[in-house]
Amino acid sequence: MRQDSACDCRLPSTPLAFMPMGASAVVLSVRGSEEACRHLGNLGFVDGARVAVACETGGNLIVEVKGARIALDRKTAMKISVGVS
């Protein structure tokens, strides 16, 4: 497992999966395999990116990041650490 971390340590960190619908936050880090981190980075989940939870159903999320809506399962959303600003 790899952890990319250039986080702003002044923000409290929480997994994206725990964010309620309508909440917005900033990506602090992404955990997982190199391939998973690269894939999520290509989707826009990079340090400092703003994300907003558009919808939550059964633990799965639709989030807005860099102008796109992306569906994430709960397991993947748990690998993305965000800070609420």
mmCIF file as gemmi writes it, N, C-alpha and C atoms, coordinates in Angstrom:
data_model
loop_
_atom_site.group_PDB
_atom_site.id
_atom_site.type_symbol
_atom_site.label_atom_id
_atom_site.label_alt_id
_atom_site.label_comp_id
_atom_site.label_asym_id
_atom_site.label_entity_id
_atom_site.label_seq_id
_atom_site.pdbx_PDB_ins_code
_atom_site.Cartn_x
_atom_site.Cartn_y
_atom_site.Cartn_z
_atom_site.occupancy
_atom_site.B_iso_or_equiv
_atom_site.pdbx_formal_charge
_atom_site.auth_seq_id
_atom_site.auth_asym_id
_atom_site.pdbx_PDB_model_num
ATOM 1 N N . MET Axp A 1 ? 0.836 -1.178 0 1 0 ? 1 A 1
ATOM 2 C CA . MET Axp A 1 ? 0 0 0 1 0 ? 1 A 1
ATOM 3 C C . MET Axp A 1 ? 0.878 1.237 0 1 0 ? 1 A 1
ATOM 4 N N . ARG Axp A 2 ? 0.435 2.232 -0.712 1 0 ? 2 A 1
ATOM 5 C CA . ARG Axp A 2 ? 1.177 3.465 -0.824 1 0 ? 2 A 1
ATOM 6 C C . ARG Axp A 2 ? 0.296 4.597 -0.354 1 0 ? 2 A 1
ATOM 7 N N . GLN Axp A 3 ? 0.9 5.592 0.215 1 0 ? 3 A 1
ATOM 8 C CA . GLN Axp A 3 ? 0.126 6.754 0.633 1 0 ? 3 A 1
ATOM 9 C C . GLN Axp A 3 ? 0.807 7.988 0.089 1 0 ? 3 A 1
ATOM 10 N N . ASP Axp A 4 ? 0.058 8.732 -0.749 1 0 ? 4 A 1
ATOM 11 C CA . ASP Axp A 4 ? 0.545 10.006 -1.243 1 0 ? 4 A 1
ATOM 12 C C . ASP Axp A 4 ? 0.096 11.042 -0.249 1 0 ? 4 A 1
ATOM 13 N N . SER Axp A 5 ? 1.019 11.865 0.208 1 0 ? 5 A 1
ATOM 14 C CA . SER Axp A 5 ? 0.622 12.807 1.232 1 0 ? 5 A 1
ATOM 15 C C . SER Axp A 5 ? 1.394 14.102 1.132 1 0 ? 5 A 1
ATOM 16 N N . ALA Axp A 6 ? 0.685 15.113 0.698 1 0 ? 6 A 1
ATOM 17 C CA . ALA Axp A 6 ? 1.224 16.467 0.727 1 0 ? 6 A 1
ATOM 18 C C . ALA Axp A 6 ? 0.123 17.291 1.364 1 0 ? 6 A 1
ATOM 19 N N . CYS Axp A 7 ? -0.419 16.757 2.437 1 0 ? 7 A 1
ATOM 20 C CA . CYS Axp A 7 ? -1.623 17.322 3.026 1 0 ? 7 A 1
ATOM 21 C C . CYS Axp A 7 ? -1.357 18.607 3.792 1 0 ? 7 A 1
ATOM 22 N N . ASP Axp A 8 ? -2.415 19.381 3.892 1 0 ? 8 A 1
ATOM 23 C CA . ASP Axp A 8 ? -2.395 20.571 4.728 1 0 ? 8 A 1
ATOM 24 C C . ASP Axp A 8 ? -2.805 20.079 6.109 1 0 ? 8 A 1
ATOM 25 N N . CYS Axp A 9 ? -1.836 19.866 6.979 1 0 ? 9 A 1
ATOM 26 C CA . CYS Axp A 9 ? -2.078 19.231 8.274 1 0 ? 9 A 1
ATOM 27 C C . CYS Axp A 9 ? -2.913 20.096 9.211 1 0 ? 9 A 1
ATOM 28 N N . ARG Axp A 10 ? -3.256 21.308 8.802 1 0 ? 10 A 1
ATOM 29 C CA . ARG Axp A 10 ? -4.118 22.153 9.625 1 0 ? 10 A 1
ATOM 30 C C . ARG Axp A 10 ? -5.575 21.724 9.513 1 0 ? 10 A 1
ATOM 31 N N . LEU Axp A 11 ? -5.894 20.977 8.458 1 0 ? 11 A 1
ATOM 32 C CA . LEU Axp A 11 ? -7.265 20.514 8.28 1 0 ? 11 A 1
ATOM 33 C C . LEU Axp A 11 ? -7.425 19.13 8.901 1 0 ? 11 A 1
ATOM 34 N N . PRO Axp A 12 ? -8.523 18.912 9.628 1 0 ? 12 A 1
ATOM 35 C CA . PRO Axp A 12 ? -8.768 17.551 10.124 1 0 ? 12 A 1
ATOM 36 C C . PRO Axp A 12 ? -9.077 16.628 8.945 1 0 ? 12 A 1
ATOM 37 N N . SER Axp A 13 ? -8.548 15.426 8.99 1 0 ? 13 A 1
ATOM 38 C CA . SER Axp A 13 ? -8.693 14.467 7.899 1 0 ? 13 A 1
ATOM 39 C C . SER Axp A 13 ? -9.813 13.481 8.191 1 0 ? 13 A 1
ATOM 40 N N . THR Axp A 14 ? -10.584 13.155 7.149 1 0 ? 14 A 1
ATOM 41 C CA . THR Axp A 14 ? -11.637 12.157 7.253 1 0 ? 14 A 1
ATOM 42 C C . THR Axp A 14 ? -11.752 11.444 5.908 1 0 ? 14 A 1
ATOM 43 N N . PRO Axp A 15 ? -12.159 10.178 5.878 1 0 ? 15 A 1
ATOM 44 C CA . PRO Axp A 15 ? -12.37 9.506 4.591 1 0 ? 15 A 1
ATOM 45 C C . PRO Axp A 15 ? -13.534 10.15 3.829 1 0 ? 15 A 1
ATOM 46 N N . LEU Axp A 16 ? -13.4 10.235 2.522 1 0 ? 16 A 1
ATOM 47 C CA . LEU Axp A 16 ? -14.47 10.792 1.69 1 0 ? 16 A 1
ATOM 48 C C . LEU Axp A 16 ? -15.787 10.056 1.921 1 0 ? 16 A 1
ATOM 49 N N . ALA Axp A 17 ? -15.72 8.76 2.204 1 0 ? 17 A 1
ATOM 50 C CA . ALA Axp A 17 ? -16.926 7.953 2.413 1 0 ? 17 A 1
ATOM 51 C C . ALA Axp A 17 ? -17.786 8.463 3.577 1 0 ? 17 A 1
ATOM 52 N N . PHE Axp A 18 ? -17.18 9.193 4.514 1 0 ? 18 A 1
ATOM 53 C CA . PHE Axp A 18 ? -17.92 9.682 5.684 1 0 ? 18 A 1
ATOM 54 C C . PHE Axp A 18 ? -18.55 11.053 5.471 1 0 ? 18 A 1
ATOM 55 N N . MET Axp A 19 ? -18.336 11.659 4.304 1 0 ? 19 A 1
ATOM 56 C CA . MET Axp A 19 ? -18.871 12.992 4.049 1 0 ? 19 A 1
ATOM 57 C C . MET Axp A 19 ? -20.366 12.896 3.718 1 0 ? 19 A 1
ATOM 58 N N . PRO Axp A 20 ? -21.185 13.786 4.297 1 0 ? 20 A 1
ATOM 59 C CA . PRO Axp A 20 ? -22.615 13.751 4.004 1 0 ? 20 A 1
ATOM 60 C C . PRO Axp A 20 ? -22.936 14.391 2.649 1 0 ? 20 A 1
ATOM 61 N N . MET Axp A 21 ? -24.091 14.067 2.115 1 0 ? 21 A 1
ATOM 62 C CA . MET Axp A 21 ? -24.536 14.646 0.858 1 0 ? 21 A 1
ATOM 63 C C . MET Axp A 21 ? -24.558 16.168 0.977 1 0 ? 21 A 1
ATOM 64 N N . GLY Axp A 22 ? -24.048 16.848 -0.036 1 0 ? 22 A 1
ATOM 65 C CA . GLY Axp A 22 ? -24.009 18.302 -0.049 1 0 ? 22 A 1
ATOM 66 C C . GLY Axp A 22 ? -22.745 18.901 0.529 1 0 ? 22 A 1
ATOM 67 N N . ALA Axp A 23 ? -21.939 18.099 1.212 1 0 ? 23 A 1
ATOM 68 C CA . ALA Axp A 23 ? -20.704 18.603 1.829 1 0 ? 23 A 1
ATOM 69 C C . ALA Axp A 23 ? -19.611 18.74 0.783 1 0 ? 23 A 1
ATOM 70 N N . SER Axp A 24 ? -18.723 19.694 1.003 1 0 ? 24 A 1
ATOM 71 C CA . SER Axp A 24 ? -17.556 19.826 0.129 1 0 ? 24 A 1
ATOM 72 C C . SER Axp A 24 ? -16.297 19.792 0.983 1 0 ? 24 A 1
ATOM 73 N N . ALA Axp A 25 ? -15.194 19.411 0.346 1 0 ? 25 A 1
ATOM 74 C CA . ALA Axp A 25 ? -13.931 19.242 1.067 1 0 ? 25 A 1
ATOM 75 C C . ALA Axp A 25 ? -12.782 19.344 0.076 1 0 ? 25 A 1
ATOM 76 N N . VAL Axp A 26 ? -11.566 19.217 0.596 1 0 ? 26 A 1
ATOM 77 C CA . VAL Axp A 26 ? -10.351 19.25 -0.212 1 0 ? 26 A 1
ATOM 78 C C . VAL Axp A 26 ? -9.646 17.908 -0.06 1 0 ? 26 A 1
ATOM 79 N N . VAL Axp A 27 ? -9.2 17.331 -1.172 1 0 ? 27 A 1
ATOM 80 C CA . VAL Axp A 27 ? -8.462 16.066 -1.131 1 0 ? 27 A 1
ATOM 81 C C . VAL Axp A 27 ? -7.112 16.305 -0.462 1 0 ? 27 A 1
ATOM 82 N N . LEU Axp A 28 ? -6.819 15.489 0.547 1 0 ? 28 A 1
ATOM 83 C CA . LEU Axp A 28 ? -5.539 15.566 1.251 1 0 ? 28 A 1
ATOM 84 C C . LEU Axp A 28 ? -4.594 14.462 0.815 1 0 ? 28 A 1
ATOM 85 N N . SER Axp A 29 ? -5.121 13.253 0.594 1 0 ? 29 A 1
ATOM 86 C CA . SER Axp A 29 ? -4.274 12.141 0.159 1 0 ? 29 A 1
ATOM 87 C C . SER Axp A 29 ? -5.138 11.017 -0.386 1 0 ? 29 A 1
ATOM 88 N N . VAL Axp A 30 ? -4.478 10.111 -1.113 1 0 ? 30 A 1
ATOM 89 C CA . VAL Axp A 30 ? -5.13 8.926 -1.667 1 0 ? 30 A 1
ATOM 90 C C . VAL Axp A 30 ? -4.267 7.733 -1.303 1 0 ? 30 A 1
ATOM 91 N N . ARG Axp A 31 ? -4.885 6.707 -0.726 1 0 ? 31 A 1
ATOM 92 C CA . ARG Axp A 31 ? -4.175 5.481 -0.346 1 0 ? 31 A 1
ATOM 93 C C . ARG Axp A 31 ? -4.522 4.375 -1.324 1 0 ? 31 A 1
ATOM 94 N N . GLY Axp A 32 ? -3.661 3.381 -1.383 1 0 ? 32 A 1
ATOM 95 C CA . GLY Axp A 32 ? -3.935 2.216 -2.206 1 0 ? 32 A 1
ATOM 96 C C . GLY Axp A 32 ? -2.726 1.827 -3.023 1 0 ? 32 A 1
ATOM 97 N N . SER Axp A 33 ? -2.938 0.908 -3.935 1 0 ? 33 A 1
ATOM 98 C CA . SER Axp A 33 ? -1.849 0.47 -4.81 1 0 ? 33 A 1
ATOM 99 C C . SER Axp A 33 ? -1.445 1.615 -5.731 1 0 ? 33 A 1
ATOM 100 N N . GLU Axp A 34 ? -0.281 1.483 -6.312 1 0 ? 34 A 1
ATOM 101 C CA . GLU Axp A 34 ? 0.193 2.51 -7.244 1 0 ? 34 A 1
ATOM 102 C C . GLU Axp A 34 ? -0.796 2.679 -8.392 1 0 ? 34 A 1
ATOM 103 N N . GLU Axp A 35 ? -1.318 1.569 -8.886 1 0 ? 35 A 1
ATOM 104 C CA . GLU Axp A 35 ? -2.274 1.606 -9.984 1 0 ? 35 A 1
ATOM 105 C C . GLU Axp A 35 ? -3.569 2.32 -9.567 1 0 ? 35 A 1
ATOM 106 N N . ALA Axp A 36 ? -4.07 2.018 -8.373 1 0 ? 36 A 1
ATOM 107 C CA . ALA Axp A 36 ? -5.301 2.647 -7.893 1 0 ? 36 A 1
ATOM 108 C C . ALA Axp A 36 ? -5.102 4.144 -7.69 1 0 ? 36 A 1
ATOM 109 N N . CYS Axp A 37 ? -3.965 4.529 -7.11 1 0 ? 37 A 1
ATOM 110 C CA . CYS Axp A 37 ? -3.676 5.95 -6.889 1 0 ? 37 A 1
ATOM 111 C C . CYS Axp A 37 ? -3.575 6.694 -8.217 1 0 ? 37 A 1
ATOM 112 N N . ARG Axp A 38 ? -2.929 6.07 -9.196 1 0 ? 38 A 1
ATOM 113 C CA . ARG Axp A 38 ? -2.792 6.687 -10.518 1 0 ? 38 A 1
ATOM 114 C C . ARG Axp A 38 ? -4.167 6.845 -11.171 1 0 ? 38 A 1
ATOM 115 N N . HIS Axp A 39 ? -5 5.812 -11.076 1 0 ? 39 A 1
ATOM 116 C CA . HIS Axp A 39 ? -6.342 5.862 -11.668 1 0 ? 39 A 1
ATOM 117 C C . HIS Axp A 39 ? -7.176 6.976 -11.029 1 0 ? 39 A 1
ATOM 118 N N . LEU Axp A 40 ? -7.178 7.031 -9.699 1 0 ? 40 A 1
ATOM 119 C CA . LEU Axp A 40 ? -7.944 8.083 -9.018 1 0 ? 40 A 1
ATOM 120 C C . LEU Axp A 40 ? -7.384 9.468 -9.331 1 0 ? 40 A 1
ATOM 121 N N . GLY Axp A 41 ? -6.061 9.577 -9.444 1 0 ? 41 A 1
ATOM 122 C CA . GLY Axp A 41 ? -5.447 10.848 -9.824 1 0 ? 41 A 1
ATOM 123 C C . GLY Axp A 41 ? -5.88 11.282 -11.213 1 0 ? 41 A 1
ATOM 124 N N . ASN Axp A 42 ? -5.956 10.334 -12.146 1 0 ? 42 A 1
ATOM 125 C CA . ASN Axp A 42 ? -6.409 10.646 -13.499 1 0 ? 42 A 1
ATOM 126 C C . ASN Axp A 42 ? -7.86 11.096 -13.529 1 0 ? 42 A 1
ATOM 127 N N . LEU Axp A 43 ? -8.642 10.644 -12.559 1 0 ? 43 A 1
ATOM 128 C CA . LEU Axp A 43 ? -10.045 11.069 -12.458 1 0 ? 43 A 1
ATOM 129 C C . LEU Axp A 43 ? -10.179 12.438 -11.805 1 0 ? 43 A 1
ATOM 130 N N . GLY Axp A 44 ? -9.085 12.946 -11.216 1 0 ? 44 A 1
ATOM 131 C CA . GLY Axp A 44 ? -9.121 14.272 -10.606 1 0 ? 44 A 1
ATOM 132 C C . GLY Axp A 44 ? -8.915 14.297 -9.11 1 0 ? 44 A 1
ATOM 133 N N . PHE Axp A 45 ? -8.771 13.13 -8.485 1 0 ? 45 A 1
ATOM 134 C CA . PHE Axp A 45 ? -8.576 13.058 -7.033 1 0 ? 45 A 1
ATOM 135 C C . PHE Axp A 45 ? -7.1 13.241 -6.706 1 0 ? 45 A 1
ATOM 136 N N . VAL Axp A 46 ? -6.649 14.489 -6.762 1 0 ? 46 A 1
ATOM 137 C CA . VAL Axp A 46 ? -5.267 14.844 -6.482 1 0 ? 46 A 1
ATOM 138 C C . VAL Axp A 46 ? -5.241 15.789 -5.287 1 0 ? 46 A 1
ATOM 139 N N . ASP Axp A 47 ? -4.081 15.868 -4.618 1 0 ? 47 A 1
ATOM 140 C CA . ASP Axp A 47 ? -3.945 16.747 -3.455 1 0 ? 47 A 1
ATOM 141 C C . ASP Axp A 47 ? -4.395 18.16 -3.799 1 0 ? 47 A 1
ATOM 142 N N . GLY Axp A 48 ? -5.279 18.706 -2.972 1 0 ? 48 A 1
ATOM 143 C CA . GLY Axp A 48 ? -5.748 20.072 -3.146 1 0 ? 48 A 1
ATOM 144 C C . GLY Axp A 48 ? -7.003 20.221 -3.98 1 0 ? 48 A 1
ATOM 145 N N . ALA Axp A 49 ? -7.448 19.15 -4.646 1 0 ? 49 A 1
ATOM 146 C CA . ALA Axp A 49 ? -8.658 19.239 -5.469 1 0 ? 49 A 1
ATOM 147 C C . ALA Axp A 49 ? -9.892 19.371 -4.575 1 0 ? 49 A 1
ATOM 148 N N . ARG Axp A 50 ? -10.821 20.228 -4.979 1 0 ? 50 A 1
ATOM 149 C CA . ARG Axp A 50 ? -12.074 20.37 -4.239 1 0 ? 50 A 1
ATOM 150 C C . ARG Axp A 50 ? -13.041 19.296 -4.715 1 0 ? 50 A 1
ATOM 151 N N . VAL Axp A 51 ? -13.71 18.662 -3.765 1 0 ? 51 A 1
ATOM 152 C CA . VAL Axp A 51 ? -14.714 17.644 -4.073 1 0 ? 51 A 1
ATOM 153 C C . VAL Axp A 51 ? -15.995 17.978 -3.325 1 0 ? 51 A 1
ATOM 154 N N . ALA Axp A 52 ? -17.118 17.609 -3.929 1 0 ? 52 A 1
ATOM 155 C CA . ALA Axp A 52 ? -18.415 17.795 -3.288 1 0 ? 52 A 1
ATOM 156 C C . ALA Axp A 52 ? -19.216 16.515 -3.46 1 0 ? 52 A 1
ATOM 157 N N . VAL Axp A 53 ? -19.912 16.104 -2.424 1 0 ? 53 A 1
ATOM 158 C CA . VAL Axp A 53 ? -20.738 14.902 -2.476 1 0 ? 53 A 1
ATOM 159 C C . VAL Axp A 53 ? -22.103 15.291 -3.048 1 0 ? 53 A 1
ATOM 160 N N . ALA Axp A 54 ? -22.4 14.783 -4.253 1 0 ? 54 A 1
ATOM 161 C CA . ALA Axp A 54 ? -23.655 15.103 -4.923 1 0 ? 54 A 1
ATOM 162 C C . ALA Axp A 54 ? -24.777 14.154 -4.503 1 0 ? 54 A 1
ATOM 163 N N . CYS Axp A 55 ? -24.417 12.895 -4.23 1 0 ? 55 A 1
ATOM 164 C CA . CYS Axp A 55 ? -25.432 11.897 -3.899 1 0 ? 55 A 1
ATOM 165 C C . CYS Axp A 55 ? -24.781 10.762 -3.117 1 0 ? 55 A 1
ATOM 166 N N . GLU Axp A 56 ? -25.533 10.171 -2.2 1 0 ? 56 A 1
ATOM 167 C CA . GLU Axp A 56 ? -25.059 9.013 -1.428 1 0 ? 56 A 1
ATOM 168 C C . GLU Axp A 56 ? -26.194 8.007 -1.354 1 0 ? 56 A 1
ATOM 169 N N . THR Axp A 57 ? -25.906 6.781 -1.78 1 0 ? 57 A 1
ATOM 170 C CA . THR Axp A 57 ? -26.898 5.715 -1.734 1 0 ? 57 A 1
ATOM 171 C C . THR Axp A 57 ? -26.229 4.433 -1.275 1 0 ? 57 A 1
ATOM 172 N N . GLY Axp A 58 ? -26.649 3.918 -0.147 1 0 ? 58 A 1
ATOM 173 C CA . GLY Axp A 58 ? -26.123 2.659 0.357 1 0 ? 58 A 1
ATOM 174 C C . GLY Axp A 58 ? -24.623 2.673 0.581 1 0 ? 58 A 1
ATOM 175 N N . GLY Axp A 59 ? -24.07 3.826 0.921 1 0 ? 59 A 1
ATOM 176 C CA . GLY Axp A 59 ? -22.64 3.935 1.152 1 0 ? 59 A 1
ATOM 177 C C . GLY Axp A 59 ? -21.848 4.299 -0.092 1 0 ? 59 A 1
ATOM 178 N N . ASN Axp A 60 ? -22.454 4.15 -1.266 1 0 ? 60 A 1
ATOM 179 C CA . ASN Axp A 60 ? -21.798 4.521 -2.511 1 0 ? 60 A 1
ATOM 180 C C . ASN Axp A 60 ? -22.059 5.998 -2.782 1 0 ? 60 A 1
ATOM 181 N N . LEU Axp A 61 ? -21.102 6.659 -3.436 1 0 ? 61 A 1
ATOM 182 C CA . LEU Axp A 61 ? -21.181 8.1 -3.616 1 0 ? 61 A 1
ATOM 183 C C . LEU Axp A 61 ? -21.115 8.502 -5.077 1 0 ? 61 A 1
ATOM 184 N N . ILE Axp A 62 ? -21.741 9.626 -5.39 1 0 ? 62 A 1
ATOM 185 C CA . ILE Axp A 62 ? -21.475 10.348 -6.62 1 0 ? 62 A 1
ATOM 186 C C . ILE Axp A 62 ? -20.893 11.67 -6.159 1 0 ? 62 A 1
ATOM 187 N N . VAL Axp A 63 ? -19.669 11.951 -6.593 1 0 ? 63 A 1
ATOM 188 C CA . VAL Axp A 63 ? -18.983 13.16 -6.162 1 0 ? 63 A 1
ATOM 189 C C . VAL Axp A 63 ? -18.639 14.012 -7.371 1 0 ? 63 A 1
ATOM 190 N N . GLU Axp A 64 ? -18.589 15.308 -7.138 1 0 ? 64 A 1
ATOM 191 C CA . GLU Axp A 64 ? -18.167 16.247 -8.167 1 0 ? 64 A 1
ATOM 192 C C . GLU Axp A 64 ? -16.717 16.617 -7.887 1 0 ? 64 A 1
ATOM 193 N N . VAL Axp A 65 ? -15.879 16.443 -8.899 1 0 ? 65 A 1
ATOM 194 C CA . VAL Axp A 65 ? -14.469 16.806 -8.79 1 0 ? 65 A 1
ATOM 195 C C . VAL Axp A 65 ? -14.021 17.351 -10.145 1 0 ? 65 A 1
ATOM 196 N N . LYS Axp A 66 ? -13.445 18.531 -10.134 1 0 ? 66 A 1
ATOM 197 C CA . LYS Axp A 66 ? -12.933 19.179 -11.349 1 0 ? 66 A 1
ATOM 198 C C . LYS Axp A 66 ? -13.967 19.214 -12.465 1 0 ? 66 A 1
ATOM 199 N N . GLY Axp A 67 ? -15.212 19.54 -12.109 1 0 ? 67 A 1
ATOM 200 C CA . GLY Axp A 67 ? -16.267 19.707 -13.102 1 0 ? 67 A 1
ATOM 201 C C . GLY Axp A 67 ? -16.91 18.431 -13.602 1 0 ? 67 A 1
ATOM 202 N N . ALA Axp A 68 ? -16.531 17.286 -13.058 1 0 ? 68 A 1
ATOM 203 C CA . ALA Axp A 68 ? -17.107 16.007 -13.487 1 0 ? 68 A 1
ATOM 204 C C . ALA Axp A 68 ? -17.782 15.326 -12.303 1 0 ? 68 A 1
ATOM 205 N N . ARG Axp A 69 ? -18.801 14.529 -12.601 1 0 ? 69 A 1
ATOM 206 C CA . ARG Axp A 69 ? -19.441 13.697 -11.58 1 0 ? 69 A 1
ATOM 207 C C . ARG Axp A 69 ? -18.91 12.284 -11.728 1 0 ? 69 A 1
ATOM 208 N N . ILE Axp A 70 ? -18.444 11.728 -10.607 1 0 ? 70 A 1
ATOM 209 C CA . ILE Axp A 70 ? -17.823 10.412 -10.611 1 0 ? 70 A 1
ATOM 210 C C . ILE Axp A 70 ? -18.484 9.547 -9.54 1 0 ? 70 A 1
ATOM 211 N N . ALA Axp A 71 ? -18.831 8.315 -9.907 1 0 ? 71 A 1
ATOM 212 C CA . ALA Axp A 71 ? -19.411 7.36 -8.958 1 0 ? 71 A 1
ATOM 213 C C . ALA Axp A 71 ? -18.282 6.559 -8.314 1 0 ? 71 A 1
ATOM 214 N N . LEU Axp A 72 ? -18.341 6.454 -6.984 1 0 ? 72 A 1
ATOM 215 C CA . LEU Axp A 72 ? -17.345 5.687 -6.23 1 0 ? 72 A 1
ATOM 216 C C . LEU Axp A 72 ? -18.051 4.72 -5.29 1 0 ? 72 A 1
ATOM 217 N N . ASP Axp A 73 ? -17.545 3.493 -5.209 1 0 ? 73 A 1
ATOM 218 C CA . ASP Axp A 73 ? -18.075 2.596 -4.19 1 0 ? 73 A 1
ATOM 219 C C . ASP Axp A 73 ? -17.467 2.98 -2.842 1 0 ? 73 A 1
ATOM 220 N N . ARG Axp A 74 ? -18.059 2.487 -1.783 1 0 ? 74 A 1
ATOM 221 C CA . ARG Axp A 74 ? -17.618 2.862 -0.435 1 0 ? 74 A 1
ATOM 222 C C . ARG Axp A 74 ? -16.153 2.496 -0.187 1 0 ? 74 A 1
ATOM 223 N N . LYS Axp A 75 ? -15.739 1.321 -0.658 1 0 ? 75 A 1
ATOM 224 C CA . LYS Axp A 75 ? -14.361 0.862 -0.446 1 0 ? 75 A 1
ATOM 225 C C . LYS Axp A 75 ? -13.361 1.847 -1.056 1 0 ? 75 A 1
ATOM 226 N N . THR Axp A 76 ? -13.63 2.322 -2.254 1 0 ? 76 A 1
ATOM 227 C CA . THR Axp A 76 ? -12.755 3.292 -2.907 1 0 ? 76 A 1
ATOM 228 C C . THR Axp A 76 ? -12.797 4.632 -2.198 1 0 ? 76 A 1
ATOM 229 N N . ALA Axp A 77 ? -13.989 5.077 -1.824 1 0 ? 77 A 1
ATOM 230 C CA . ALA Axp A 77 ? -14.138 6.363 -1.139 1 0 ? 77 A 1
ATOM 231 C C . ALA Axp A 77 ? -13.405 6.375 0.211 1 0 ? 77 A 1
ATOM 232 N N . MET Axp A 78 ? -13.256 5.204 0.834 1 0 ? 78 A 1
ATOM 233 C CA . MET Axp A 78 ? -12.522 5.119 2.096 1 0 ? 78 A 1
ATOM 234 C C . MET Axp A 78 ? -11.019 5.378 1.904 1 0 ? 78 A 1
ATOM 235 N N . LYS Axp A 79 ? -10.511 5.207 0.69 1 0 ? 79 A 1
ATOM 236 C CA . LYS Axp A 79 ? -9.09 5.403 0.41 1 0 ? 79 A 1
ATOM 237 C C . LYS Axp A 79 ? -8.724 6.85 0.148 1 0 ? 79 A 1
ATOM 238 N N . ILE Axp A 80 ? -9.734 7.729 0.039 1 0 ? 80 A 1
ATOM 239 C CA . ILE Axp A 80 ? -9.489 9.131 -0.266 1 0 ? 80 A 1
ATOM 240 C C . ILE Axp A 80 ? -9.702 9.935 1.017 1 0 ? 80 A 1
ATOM 241 N N . SER Axp A 81 ? -8.634 10.547 1.523 1 0 ? 81 A 1
ATOM 242 C CA . SER Axp A 81 ? -8.72 11.367 2.727 1 0 ? 81 A 1
ATOM 243 C C . SER Axp A 81 ? -8.971 12.815 2.315 1 0 ? 81 A 1
ATOM 244 N N . VAL Axp A 82 ? -9.951 13.432 2.98 1 0 ? 82 A 1
ATOM 245 C CA . VAL Axp A 82 ? -10.293 14.812 2.662 1 0 ? 82 A 1
ATOM 246 C C . VAL Axp A 82 ? -10.269 15.655 3.94 1 0 ? 82 A 1
ATOM 247 N N . GLY Axp A 83 ? -10.144 16.937 3.742 1 0 ? 83 A 1
ATOM 248 C CA . GLY Axp A 83 ? -10.196 17.892 4.845 1 0 ? 83 A 1
ATOM 249 C C . GLY Axp A 83 ? -11.341 18.853 4.593 1 0 ? 83 A 1
ATOM 250 N N . VAL Axp A 84 ? -12.139 19.091 5.597 1 0 ? 84 A 1
ATOM 251 C CA . VAL Axp A 84 ? -13.257 20.024 5.487 1 0 ? 84 A 1
ATOM 252 C C . VAL Axp A 84 ? -12.736 21.413 5.814 1 0 ? 84 A 1
ATOM 253 N N . SER Axp A 85 ? -12.952 22.319 4.882 1 0 ? 85 A 1
ATOM 254 C CA . SER Axp A 85 ? -12.462 23.687 5.097 1 0 ? 85 A 1
ATOM 255 C C . SER Axp A 85 ? -13.609 24.637 5.388 1 0 ? 85 A 1
